[in-house]
């Protein structure tokens, strides 16, 4: 049996009710407009989806303030990661460690040789401009997740620009994963979205999965000013990779002007609460800005939390981390409070009964 390497596997709980802190989905849920769109467009699901995603691209272009020709849509960001690698066929790539594992998996599946830039725990696993020194003429592709998963650390725009310039100089493609960028309060301080035409070898990944809580619907897109790159990625995908229901939900979600704004403030407040309370419990928390927190504690932490119906994400399978590292999502206020109460209860019991 193939081992599942991500969070969110709530289906193996044998009917038991669980609170899933392992998947970092927007705790405010899917926008109501997106929910309504599922039923309102039900009669259109009999026909094949639009293979060119015309209406969806128009909505994304308006939302992101980019030309439609710079947009490629896919069946979630993971689909696009594989299509980028398959379409551009890099021979050598540079990855951070730790970071999202699908970059490595996609590269290896296409016979690419990844190199790794190890982020340091003593620096809070932060991405620094020094990574640009590792980008040489034999590097074809660089993956940077900003903010990074699982650390939550966000690299400042100046750092990303340094890396993007070096990629341009060396002829490498920079794949900049900004799937969690919309959770940040000041996105302009970190995102490179408004500089696509300046850094034409930069590909920005976005998804509806996290910010719009549409993980089960599967919808993502990339932004790139190089039409040849867009064409190569498009040709690498299967026909009709975006379903009609995903397209309609995406268009509706983008039409809600308040959802992201409300989410940013909510995440900021609840992340601060969780971090402060866990630190009081002696758990090491790493500073981050996304809707999840990387922590370091007892290696049996995940097992102990399961006793309270709580799933957390073990980070043992992340390159550069060990079994002492875990990632938790920022959930609803009630769920976050239950999580902290469970930690107090479990470790108080363990102190009384060593």
C-alpha positions in Angstrom: 0.0 0.0 0.0 1.3 3.5 -0.9 1.9 5.6 2.1 0.2 9.0 2.1 2.6 11.8 2.8 0.4 14.8 3.5 -2.1 16.0 6.0 -5.9 15.9 5.7 -6.4 12.1 5.6 -9.5 12.1 7.7 -10.8 9.0 5.9 -8.8 6.5 7.8 -10.4 7.3 11.2 -12.9 4.4 10.9 -15.9 6.6 11.5 -14.5 8.3 14.6 -15.0 12.1 14.7 -11.8 14.0 14.4 -10.7 17.6 14.4 -8.2 17.9 11.6 -5.4 20.2 12.5 -3.1 18.5 9.9 -4.6 20.2 6.8 -4.1 24.0 6.6 -7.5 25.0 5.1 -9.2 28.3 5.8 -11.2 27.9 9.0 -13.9 30.3 7.8 -14.7 27.7 5.1 -15.8 28.1 1.5 -17.5 31.5 0.6 -21.2 31.2 0.5 -21.2 32.4 -3.1 -19.1 29.4 -4.1 -21.5 27.0 -2.3 -24.5 28.6 -4.1 -22.7 28.3 -7.4 -22.6 24.5 -7.1 -26.4 24.2 -7.2 -27.1 27.2 -9.4 -25.1 25.7 -12.3 -26.0 22.1 -11.9 -27.7 21.9 -15.3 -24.4 22.7 -17.0 -22.5 19.7 -15.7 -23.8 17.4 -18.4 -21.6 19.1 -21.1 -17.8 18.9 -21.3 -16.0 21.7 -19.4 -14.5 24.6 -21.3 -11.0 23.3 -22.3 -9.7 26.9 -22.4 -11.3 28.0 -19.1 -12.3 31.3 -20.8 -14.7 32.6 -18.1 -12.5 31.4 -15.3 -9.4 33.1 -16.7 -11.3 36.3 -17.1 -12.3 36.2 -13.4 -8.7 35.4 -12.3 -7.2 38.1 -14.6 -9.5 40.7 -13.0 -8.8 39.5 -9.5 -5.0 39.2 -9.9 -4.8 42.2 -12.3 -2.9 40.2 -15.0 -3.6 39.5 -18.7 -5.5 36.3 -19.4 -2.7 35.1 -21.7 -0.5 34.9 -18.6 -2.8 32.4 -16.9 -2.9 28.6 -17.0 -5.5 26.8 -14.9 -5.3 23.3 -13.5 -6.7 20.6 -11.2 -5.1 22.2 -8.1 -1.6 23.5 -7.6 -0.2 19.9 -7.3 -1.4 19.2 -10.9 0.3 22.3 -12.2 3.6 21.4 -10.4 3.8 18.1 -12.3 2.8 19.8 -15.5 5.5 22.5 -15.1 8.1 19.8 -14.7 6.7 17.6 -17.5 6.3 20.5 -19.9 9.7 22.2 -19.3 11.8 19.0 -18.6 14.5 20.4 -16.3 17.6 18.3 -15.9 18.8 19.8 -12.7 16.8 21.7 -10.1 17.3 23.5 -6.7 15.0 22.9 -3.8 14.7 24.2 -0.3 14.7 21.8 2.6 12.3 21.6 4.3 9.6 22.5 1.9 6.5 21.0 0.1 7.4 17.5 -0.9 5.6 17.4 -4.3 8.3 19.6 -5.9 10.8 16.8 -5.3 8.3 14.1 -6.2 7.4 15.8 -9.5 11.1 16.3 -10.5 12.2 12.8 -9.7 9.2 11.3 -11.6 10.6 13.1 -14.7 14.2 12.0 -14.2 15.4 15.3 -12.9 18.3 15.5 -10.4 17.3 17.8 -7.4 19.9 19.7 -5.3 19.0 20.9 -1.9 19.5 24.2 0.0 19.2 23.3 3.7 17.4 26.0 5.7 18.7 26.3 9.3 16.7 25.8 12.4 18.7 28.4 14.3 17.6 31.0 11.7 14.0 30.0 12.0 14.2 28.2 8.7 14.1 31.5 6.9 14.9 31.9 3.2 17.7 34.3 2.7 19.2 35.9 -0.5 22.3 33.7 -0.1 20.3 30.9 -1.9 21.0 32.9 -5.1 24.7 31.9 -4.8 23.6 28.3 -5.4 21.9 29.1 -8.7 24.4 28.4 -11.5 24.2 28.0 -15.3 23.6 24.2 -14.9 20.4 24.8 -12.8 17.3 24.7 -14.9 14.6 25.2 -12.3 14.3 26.6 -8.8 11.3 26.0 -6.5 10.6 28.5 -3.7 7.5 28.3 -1.5 6.6 31.7 -0.1 5.4 31.6 2.7 7.1 28.2 3.0 5.4 25.0 3.9 5.7 23.7 6.6 7.6 26.5 8.3 5.2 29.4 7.6 8.2 31.8 7.2 7.7 34.4 4.5 10.7 35.7 2.5 10.7 39.5 1.9 10.1 40.7 -1.6 13.7 41.9 -1.9 15.0 38.4 -1.2 12.7 36.9 -3.8 13.7 39.5 -6.4 17.4 38.7 -5.8 16.6 35.0 -6.5 14.5 35.9 -9.6 17.2 38.1 -11.1 19.8 35.3 -10.6 17.4 32.8 -12.3 17.0 35.2 -15.2 20.7 35.6 -15.5 21.3 31.9 -15.5 18.4 30.9 -17.7 16.6 29.0 -14.9 12.9 29.0 -14.3 11.8 30.2 -10.9 8.6 28.4 -9.7 7.3 30.7 -6.9 4.6 28.9 -4.9 2.4 31.7 -3.4 -0.5 29.4 -2.5 -0.6 30.7 1.0 0.2 34.3 0.2 -3.4 35.6 0.5 -3.4 34.7 4.2 -0.7 37.4 4.8 -1.8 40.8 6.0 0.7 42.7 3.7 1.0 40.7 0.6 2.8 43.4 -1.4 5.7 43.1 0.9 6.3 39.5 -0.1 4.6 38.7 -3.5 6.2 39.1 -6.9 2.9 39.0 -8.7 3.0 42.6 -9.9 6.5 42.1 -11.4 5.7 39.3 -13.8 6.8 41.2 -16.9 10.0 42.2 -15.2 10.9 38.6 -14.3 9.6 36.6 -17.3 11.2 33.3 -16.2 9.2 33.4 -13.0 6.1 31.2 -12.6 3.7 32.0 -9.7 1.5 29.2 -8.4 -1.8 30.0 -6.8 -4.7 27.8 -5.7 -8.3 28.0 -4.4 -7.5 25.0 -2.1 -6.5 26.9 1.0 -7.8 30.4 1.0 -11.2 29.5 -0.3 -11.4 26.1 1.4 -12.0 24.3 -1.9 -9.5 21.4 -1.4 -12.1 18.8 -2.4 -13.0 20.6 -5.6 -9.5 20.9 -6.9 -8.6 24.2 -8.6 -5.4 26.0 -9.1 -3.7 28.3 -11.6 -0.3 29.8 -12.5 0.8 33.2 -13.6 3.6 33.8 -16.0 4.5 36.5 -18.6 6.4 34.1 -20.9 3.9 32.7 -23.4 6.2 29.8 -24.3 6.3 28.6 -20.7 2.5 28.9 -20.5 2.1 26.9 -23.7 4.5 24.2 -22.6 2.6 23.7 -19.3 -0.8 23.8 -21.0 0.3 21.1 -23.5 1.6 18.9 -20.7 -1.8 18.6 -19.1 -4.8 16.3 -19.8 -7.8 17.8 -21.6 -10.5 19.2 -19.4 -8.3 19.3 -16.3 -10.7 21.9 -14.7 -14.2 20.7 -14.2 -17.2 22.9 -14.8 -18.1 22.8 -11.1 -14.6 23.9 -10.1 -14.7 26.7 -12.6 -18.1 28.0 -11.5 -17.0 27.8 -7.8 -13.8 29.6 -8.5 -15.5 32.4 -10.4 -18.0 32.8 -7.5 -15.3 32.7 -4.8 -13.4 35.5 -6.5 -16.5 37.7 -6.6 -16.6 37.8 -2.8 -14.7 41.0 -1.8 -14.8 40.4 1.9 -13.8 36.7 2.3 -10.0 37.2 2.1 -10.0 40.4 4.1 -12.0 38.8 6.9 -9.7 35.7 6.8 -6.5 37.7 7.1 -7.5 39.3 10.4 -9.0 36.1 11.8 -5.8 34.1 11.0 -3.6 36.8 12.5 -5.5 36.8 15.8 -5.9 33.1 16.2 -2.3 32.2 15.2 -1.1 34.6 17.9 -3.4 32.9 20.4 -2.2 29.4 19.5 1.5 30.4 19.5 1.3 32.2 22.9 -0.5 29.3 24.5 1.7 26.6 23.2 4.8 28.5 24.3 3.4 28.6 27.8 3.2 24.8 27.6 6.9 24.6 26.7 6.4 23.9 23.0 8.8 25.6 20.7 6.9 27.5 17.9 8.6 29.0 14.9 7.6 32.5 13.8 5.4 32.4 10.6 2.8 34.4 8.8 0.6 31.7 7.2 -2.4 29.9 8.5 -0.3 27.1 10.1 2.4 26.9 12.7 5.5 24.7 12.8 6.3 23.4 16.3 9.0 21.3 18.0 8.1 19.1 20.9 7.9 15.5 22.2 8.1 13.0 19.4 4.9 11.3 20.6 2.9 14.5 20.4 0.8 13.3 17.5 -0.1 10.1 19.2 -1.0 11.9 22.4 -3.3 14.3 20.5 -5.1 11.5 18.8 -6.5 10.5 22.2 -8.5 13.7 22.0 -9.7 13.2 18.5 -7.1 15.7 17.1 -5.0 15.1 14.0 -1.8 17.0 13.7 0.7 16.9 10.8 3.9 15.0 11.6 6.8 16.6 9.7 9.2 13.7 10.0 8.9 13.0 6.3 10.1 16.6 5.4 13.7 16.7 4.3 15.6 18.6 6.9 13.2 17.9 9.8 12.9 15.1 12.4 10.2 13.3 14.3 10.1 16.1 16.9 8.6 18.5 14.4 4.8 19.0 13.8 2.6 21.4 11.9 -0.8 22.5 13.0 -3.4 24.5 11.2 -5.1 27.6 12.6 -8.7 26.4 13.0 -11.8 28.0 14.4 -11.7 29.8 17.8 -13.6 26.9 19.4 -11.4 24.2 17.9 -8.2 26.1 18.8 -9.3 26.5 22.4 -10.1 22.7 22.6 -6.6 22.0 21.1 -4.9 24.0 23.9 -7.2 22.5 26.6 -6.2 19.0 25.3 -2.5 19.8 25.6 -3.0 21.0 29.1 -5.0 18.0 30.1 -2.7 15.4 28.4 0.6 16.8 29.7 -0.8 17.4 33.2 -2.0 13.8 33.3 1.4 12.6 32.1 3.2 14.6 34.9 0.9 13.0 37.4 1.4 9.6 35.9 4.9 9.4 34.5 
